[in-house]
Amino acid sequence: MSDEAEILPLSGSPNPSHLFTHPNNEQGEYLSSLDVTSDFAMATTSKGQLLLYSMPFFNILNTKSWPNIAECMIQDKEHIIILHTMRPFIYDLTFSVTTSFLKRPTAQTRDRLVFSAGSYFDNLLVGVTCLSTLSLWDVRSSDSPRVLTLPNNSNVQTVSLKNNIIVIGQKNGRISVLDARNMKQRLNQIDIASQIVGTNVRHEFEIVQNQFEPWTIGFQFSSGPAGIVDLMTKKVTHQINQPLYTATTITDPNNNDMNATNINHNVNINNNFNYNVNHRTKLRPVFYRNSFCVGYSWSKILQVVNFHDFTQTEKFNGKLIELSACPASISAPEDVDGIFVATSGNEIYQVF
């Protein structure tokens, strides 16, 4: 990647449409995740409250508080999957358990069984622990999950499952890829961090898969660059650098107001970065049609780029969209037009 790459914004970026404001019942509570489908939407808060909404008006259907949620996923129009820290369950929309036979994996130590992240796709559920154990369930079966122990230094932070491809993200900016149909200990590994231009300190690492192009993986460091990697070539094809830490506008190193029309790609934000802002969120980038959307928990600016529009000059079109508050979670449903964003201000917006 060249450090000359930049985003060229498109004119006429749409104003986000406000859909819902979550009542802040407890001090410090905010929306920390959001998942949207055409049938219903699901959100969690920083205090462990789970909320279900009807679509398209985001009327609250049901709420419940759980202290031990690792990941929440929508299974179908009538069910959700909650990967608790110890094991998964499937619930209906009244939070009644409908599937309890998903077994807890066996392991030698209790620590290995504390799940930290999960992903669901087409009847397969994968869960990972920060201490390097991966479990894969077929939610239609009562069989014990298949278990794979990763190298002890993996330091897994995130996992994604699409089209039988499991992608595991590690804190050091490496990803491991394996086939869900035939899990093996020899994993295909790609070092993303070594291909990124810039020296910013990088904290949490998140990944996302493109369902329609399973060889295309999006990644993001919470305080560093985002981008796209091609699994076939093992190369980072796009790098999107983070905006400056700012409440309202994007500025260049000389403090010249750029009116949200450009992004500087060589700015070290360490002095401005407030790591405590929304640090409990799992703010993942998303793919939406031909676009790739990136947000940071310390900036009100969303960056939306067309990842197919990539030329030899390494410039590609994009939009910069300003929210009323910093994003906490981004959702791009397959069956609903638009990108949905939950913010640290407890609001939900639709973009596009």
Backbone torsions as a table, in degrees:
resi	resn	phi	psi	omega
1	MET	NA	142.9	178.0
2	SER	-97.3	146.5	177.9
3	ASP	-79.5	6.2	176.6
4	GLU	-88.2	-7.4	-176.9
5	ALA	-63.1	143.6	177.9
6	GLU	-150.1	164.3	176.3
7	ILE	-100.7	129.1	176.6
8	LEU	-102.6	107.0	-175.3
9	PRO	-66.2	149.6	172.8
10	LEU	-91.0	147.2	177.0
11	SER	-75.0	158.2	175.6
12	GLY	74.2	33.3	176.4
13	SER	-59.4	134.1	-174.8
14	PRO	-72.0	152.1	172.6
15	ASN	-79.5	133.3	178.0
16	PRO	-60.2	142.1	-179.6
17	SER	-96.6	120.7	-178.7
18	HIS	-74.6	131.2	-177.2
19	LEU	-115.0	-34.7	-171.0
20	PHE	-162.1	145.5	171.4
21	THR	-122.2	121.2	-179.7
22	HIS	-79.6	128.2	177.7
23	PRO	-65.5	128.3	-178.6
24	ASN	-85.5	94.3	-175.5
25	ASN	-82.0	-24.3	-179.2
26	GLU	-127.6	146.3	177.9
27	GLN	-62.9	131.1	179.8
28	GLY	83.6	3.7	179.6
29	GLU	-87.4	134.5	177.8
30	TYR	-150.3	159.9	176.5
31	LEU	-66.2	128.8	-176.5
32	SER	-117.1	-12.9	175.3
33	SER	-152.7	155.9	-178.6
34	LEU	-149.5	134.4	176.2
35	ASP	-137.6	128.4	-172.0
36	VAL	-125.7	137.0	168.4
37	THR	-132.9	176.3	178.5
38	SER	-70.7	-21.5	-177.6
39	ASP	-87.5	-45.2	178.6
40	PHE	-160.6	169.5	177.6
41	ALA	-123.8	157.5	-178.3
42	MET	-137.5	136.8	178.1
43	ALA	-138.7	155.2	171.6
44	THR	-124.8	157.3	178.5
45	THR	-111.0	168.6	-179.8
46	SER	-65.8	-15.9	178.3
47	LYS	-96.5	6.3	176.9
48	GLY	89.1	14.5	177.3
49	GLN	-86.3	134.3	177.5
50	LEU	-106.1	131.4	-177.9
51	LEU	-124.5	136.3	173.5
52	LEU	-113.2	136.0	-177.7
53	TYR	-123.6	146.4	169.7
54	SER	-79.4	153.3	177.8
55	MET	-110.7	147.7	9.6
56	PRO	-99.3	6.2	-170.5
57	PHE	-99.4	1.9	176.5
58	PHE	58.0	43.0	169.7
59	ASN	-78.5	136.0	-176.4
60	ILE	-70.8	125.4	177.0
61	LEU	-91.4	-41.8	-174.3
62	ASN	-164.3	152.3	176.6
63	THR	-140.2	151.2	174.7
64	LYS	-159.7	146.6	179.1
65	SER	-102.4	131.3	175.8
66	TRP	-131.0	129.8	-178.3
67	PRO	-86.9	-8.7	-169.0
68	ASN	-125.4	42.8	-179.5
69	ILE	-90.2	126.7	172.0
70	ALA	-94.6	-39.8	-179.2
71	GLU	-158.8	141.0	174.4
72	CYS	-116.4	135.9	-177.3
73	MET	-139.2	146.5	175.3
74	ILE	-88.9	125.6	179.3
75	GLN	-88.3	-52.9	178.2
76	ASP	-154.3	-167.4	-173.7
77	LYS	-71.9	-5.4	-178.9
78	GLU	-125.9	-3.2	-172.9
79	HIS	-140.5	151.1	172.0
80	ILE	-126.0	155.0	175.7
81	ILE	-114.3	128.5	174.5
82	ILE	-115.3	118.0	171.8
83	LEU	-88.4	99.9	175.7
84	HIS	-74.0	169.8	-176.5
85	THR	-64.3	-19.7	-178.5
86	MET	-109.2	-30.1	-178.9
87	ARG	-169.7	163.9	179.5
88	PRO	-95.8	154.1	170.4
89	PHE	-137.2	154.3	173.3
90	ILE	-109.9	132.7	-176.6
91	TYR	-123.6	155.3	168.4
92	ASP	-87.8	-173.8	-173.6
93	LEU	-77.4	-2.6	171.7
94	THR	-99.4	6.1	-178.9
95	PHE	69.5	23.0	171.3
96	SER	-85.1	138.1	-179.4
97	VAL	-70.4	126.2	176.3
98	THR	-108.4	-24.1	177.7
99	THR	-136.1	111.8	-179.4
100	SER	-117.2	5.3	-174.8
101	PHE	-87.8	0.7	177.4
102	LEU	-69.5	110.6	-168.6
103	LYS	-79.0	151.3	172.7
104	ARG	-76.3	131.3	-178.7
105	PRO	-67.1	152.9	176.9
106	THR	-89.8	143.3	178.2
107	ALA	-154.5	164.0	-175.6
108	GLN	-76.8	-29.2	-178.5
109	THR	-124.5	149.5	-179.4
110	ARG	-65.7	-33.4	-177.5
111	ASP	-60.2	-33.8	-177.0
112	ARG	-68.2	-14.5	-175.4
113	LEU	-97.5	5.8	179.5
114	VAL	-91.6	106.5	-176.1
115	PHE	-78.1	145.5	-180.0
116	SER	-121.2	-19.0	-178.7
117	ALA	-158.5	157.3	179.7
118	GLY	-156.7	170.9	179.0
119	SER	-155.0	149.4	-177.9
120	TYR	-133.0	139.3	173.7
121	PHE	-160.7	124.0	169.4
122	ASP	51.7	57.4	175.5
123	ASN	73.4	3.3	176.1
124	LEU	-111.7	134.0	179.1
125	LEU	-122.8	128.7	177.9
126	VAL	-119.2	138.5	176.4
127	GLY	-131.8	143.8	178.7
128	VAL	-128.5	153.6	173.0
129	THR	-110.4	158.1	179.0
130	CYS	-68.8	-13.4	178.4
131	LEU	-103.5	30.4	160.2
132	SER	79.9	27.6	172.6
133	THR	-111.2	130.8	177.9
134	LEU	-113.7	131.1	178.8
135	SER	-122.3	138.9	-178.4
136	LEU	-128.1	119.8	178.5
137	TRP	-108.2	144.5	160.6
138	ASP	-96.6	112.7	-170.8
139	VAL	-70.0	-7.2	176.5
140	ARG	-88.7	-8.3	-171.9
141	SER	-118.3	150.7	175.4
142	SER	-93.4	6.2	178.5
143	ASP	-66.0	154.0	175.5
144	SER	-64.5	150.1	-179.5
145	PRO	-68.1	151.1	169.8
146	ARG	-74.7	137.3	-174.2
147	VAL	-123.8	135.3	176.2
148	LEU	-128.4	125.9	176.9
149	THR	-94.0	119.7	-178.9
150	LEU	-84.3	166.6	176.0
151	PRO	-54.2	144.2	-173.6
152	ASN	-60.5	-24.2	-178.4
153	ASN	-94.5	17.6	-175.7
154	SER	-65.9	-40.2	-179.4
155	ASN	51.2	58.8	-175.2
156	VAL	-69.4	135.0	177.9
157	GLN	-117.7	-23.8	-173.1
158	THR	-155.3	156.5	178.8
159	VAL	-146.9	148.8	178.5
160	SER	-141.6	142.2	-178.4
161	LEU	-131.9	121.6	174.4
162	LYS	-146.6	135.6	171.7
163	ASN	49.9	45.2	177.6
164	ASN	66.9	9.5	176.4
165	ILE	-105.9	121.5	176.7
166	ILE	-101.4	127.2	177.6
167	VAL	-118.9	125.3	-177.2
168	ILE	-111.7	128.5	179.4
169	GLY	-104.4	132.2	-179.6
170	GLN	-109.0	155.9	-174.5
171	LYS	-59.5	-31.2	-176.9
172	ASN	-80.4	7.5	177.8
173	GLY	85.6	19.6	174.1
174	ARG	-102.9	149.5	172.6
175	ILE	-122.9	146.8	176.1
176	SER	-118.8	138.9	-174.9
177	VAL	-123.2	133.2	175.5
178	LEU	-146.1	160.9	-178.4
179	ASP	-90.2	124.3	-178.4
180	ALA	-65.5	-21.7	-178.2
181	ARG	-80.6	-17.0	-176.5
182	ASN	-153.7	70.0	-176.6
183	MET	-65.3	132.1	177.7
184	LYS	-132.8	157.6	-178.2
185	GLN	-73.1	-24.4	176.3
186	ARG	-81.5	107.4	-176.0
187	LEU	-101.5	148.5	173.5
188	ASN	-80.9	111.8	-175.2
189	GLN	-108.1	143.5	178.0
190	ILE	-130.5	127.8	178.5
191	ASP	-92.7	100.2	-179.5
192	ILE	-76.8	-41.9	-173.4
193	ALA	-57.4	-36.2	-177.0
194	SER	-71.8	-14.8	-178.9
195	GLN	-97.9	-1.8	-175.0
196	ILE	-92.1	135.1	176.3
197	VAL	-81.9	131.4	178.6
198	GLY	119.9	159.3	-174.8
199	THR	-124.6	17.8	-179.5
200	ASN	-61.5	146.6	173.7
201	VAL	-63.6	134.9	-175.9
202	ARG	-119.9	127.6	-178.1
203	HIS	-101.3	-116.4	-177.4
204	GLU	-60.2	148.7	-178.0
205	PHE	-123.8	126.1	-179.4
206	GLU	-125.7	151.4	178.6
207	ILE	-133.4	160.5	176.2
208	VAL	-149.8	144.5	178.8
209	GLN	-103.9	148.8	172.7
210	ASN	-90.5	114.1	-174.8
211	GLN	-61.1	-36.3	-174.4
212	PHE	-87.8	-14.0	173.9
213	GLU	-133.7	78.6	-169.7
214	PRO	-61.8	-14.4	177.4
215	TRP	-85.6	-0.6	-178.5
216	THR	-105.0	121.0	-176.7
217	ILE	-121.3	131.5	172.6
218	GLY	-97.3	147.8	179.4
219	PHE	-139.8	161.5	178.5
220	GLN	-159.1	132.8	167.3
221	PHE	-93.0	139.1	-175.9
222	SER	-63.6	-25.6	178.2
223	SER	-130.0	30.4	-179.2
224	GLY	-150.2	-162.8	-174.4
225	PRO	-68.7	163.4	168.5
226	ALA	-120.8	173.5	178.0
227	GLY	170.2	-167.7	-176.2
228	ILE	-130.7	137.6	178.8
229	VAL	-122.2	141.5	177.8
230	ASP	-96.8	116.7	-177.9
231	LEU	-66.5	-26.6	-178.3
232	MET	-70.2	-42.0	-178.5
233	THR	-97.1	-11.5	-176.4
234	LYS	60.9	31.5	-177.2
235	LYS	-119.2	144.5	170.3
236	VAL	-76.2	116.8	-177.1
237	THR	-94.8	-25.3	179.7
238	HIS	-136.0	137.6	171.8
239	GLN	-125.9	129.7	178.7
240	ILE	-120.5	112.0	-178.7
241	ASN	-82.3	152.1	-175.8
242	GLN	-70.8	149.9	173.3
243	PRO	-72.4	165.8	173.1
244	LEU	-64.7	152.7	175.1
245	TYR	-70.6	111.3	-176.8
246	THR	-156.4	151.1	-175.5
247	ALA	-84.1	-33.1	-170.9
248	THR	-129.0	-37.8	-175.0
249	THR	-130.7	167.3	175.1
250	ILE	-100.3	132.5	-177.2
251	THR	-124.6	158.7	176.9
252	ASP	-94.9	176.2	-175.6
253	PRO	-61.0	-20.9	179.5
254	ASN	-92.9	12.1	179.1
255	ASN	63.3	27.5	174.3
256	ASN	-86.4	125.2	-179.4
257	ASP	-66.0	123.5	-178.2
258	MET	-102.2	4.3	175.3
259	ASN	52.9	39.2	177.4
260	ALA	56.5	39.8	180.0
261	THR	-114.6	-0.5	178.6
262	ASN	-159.0	162.1	178.3
263	ILE	-127.6	125.3	176.7
264	ASN	-77.4	133.1	-174.2
265	HIS	-102.1	7.6	-177.5
266	ASN	-134.6	41.8	-177.1
267	VAL	-111.8	127.8	175.9
268	ASN	-89.0	116.9	-173.9
269	ILE	-96.4	8.6	-172.4
270	ASN	-57.0	-35.9	-178.2
271	ASN	-72.9	-23.1	-177.2
272	ASN	-100.5	-16.5	-170.1
273	PHE	-74.7	123.9	176.8
274	ASN	-101.9	97.8	-173.3
275	TYR	-68.1	-18.0	-178.2
276	ASN	-80.5	-8.1	180.0
277	VAL	-75.6	112.4	175.7
278	ASN	57.2	31.4	-174.6
279	HIS	-69.5	-9.8	178.6
280	ARG	-86.5	-8.5	-177.1
281	THR	-78.4	158.7	170.5
282	LYS	-111.5	79.7	-174.4
283	LEU	-85.1	98.3	-178.8
284	ARG	-99.2	148.3	170.1
285	PRO	-70.7	166.9	179.9
286	VAL	-137.7	152.8	168.2
287	PHE	-97.9	136.7	176.1
288	TYR	-139.4	109.4	-174.8
289	ARG	54.1	-121.3	179.1
290	ASN	-93.4	11.1	-174.3
291	SER	-109.1	157.8	176.1
292	PHE	-128.1	123.8	-173.0
293	CYS	-113.5	131.5	-177.5
294	VAL	-129.3	134.2	174.2
295	GLY	-135.8	155.2	179.7
296	TYR	-123.0	143.7	-174.5
297	SER	-71.9	-2.1	179.4
298	TRP	-118.4	7.7	-179.7
299	SER	-135.7	140.0	177.8
300	LYS	-79.3	-3.9	-174.1
301	ILE	-92.3	126.4	168.5
302	LEU	-95.4	138.4	175.1
303	GLN	-109.5	122.3	-179.7
304	VAL	-122.1	119.1	-176.0
305	VAL	-126.5	149.7	173.7
306	ASN	-87.3	104.8	-173.0
307	PHE	-77.4	-9.7	174.8
308	HIS	-84.1	-19.7	-178.4
309	ASP	-90.9	81.3	-174.0
310	PHE	-133.2	117.8	-173.6
311	THR	-110.0	177.2	179.7
312	GLN	-65.6	-21.3	177.1
313	THR	-81.8	-1.5	178.3
314	GLU	59.6	37.4	174.0
315	LYS	-118.1	135.8	179.3
316	PHE	-142.4	148.6	-173.3
317	ASN	-70.1	149.6	178.4
318	GLY	-159.6	172.1	177.4
319	LYS	-126.2	144.5	172.5
320	LEU	-112.0	122.7	-175.5
321	ILE	-121.6	126.4	-178.1
322	GLU	-98.5	129.0	177.1
323	LEU	-96.9	171.8	177.7
324	SER	-77.9	-20.4	179.5
325	ALA	-149.8	168.8	-178.1
326	CYS	-68.2	142.7	-179.4
327	PRO	-71.3	146.8	174.8
328	ALA	-112.1	-28.1	179.8
329	SER	-159.5	147.4	-179.8
330	ILE	-127.2	136.4	179.4
331	SER	-131.2	135.7	177.4
332	ALA	-127.5	86.3	-176.2
333	PRO	-67.2	151.1	-179.4
334	GLU	-77.8	-25.1	-173.2
335	ASP	-111.8	13.3	177.7
336	VAL	-135.4	136.5	177.8
337	ASP	-71.9	138.7	173.1
338	GLY	106.6	165.3	173.7
339	ILE	-106.8	132.8	-178.6
340	PHE	-108.9	138.7	-175.1
341	VAL	-131.7	128.1	168.4
342	ALA	-96.8	135.4	-175.6
343	THR	-111.2	167.0	176.3
344	SER	-68.8	-12.1	174.4
345	GLY	-87.5	13.3	178.0
346	ASN	64.6	30.9	178.2
347	GLU	-116.1	153.4	175.5
348	ILE	-118.1	129.9	-179.2
349	TYR	-123.1	153.7	169.6
350	GLN	-111.6	130.3	179.2
351	VAL	-110.7	131.4	-176.7
352	PHE	81.8	NA	NA
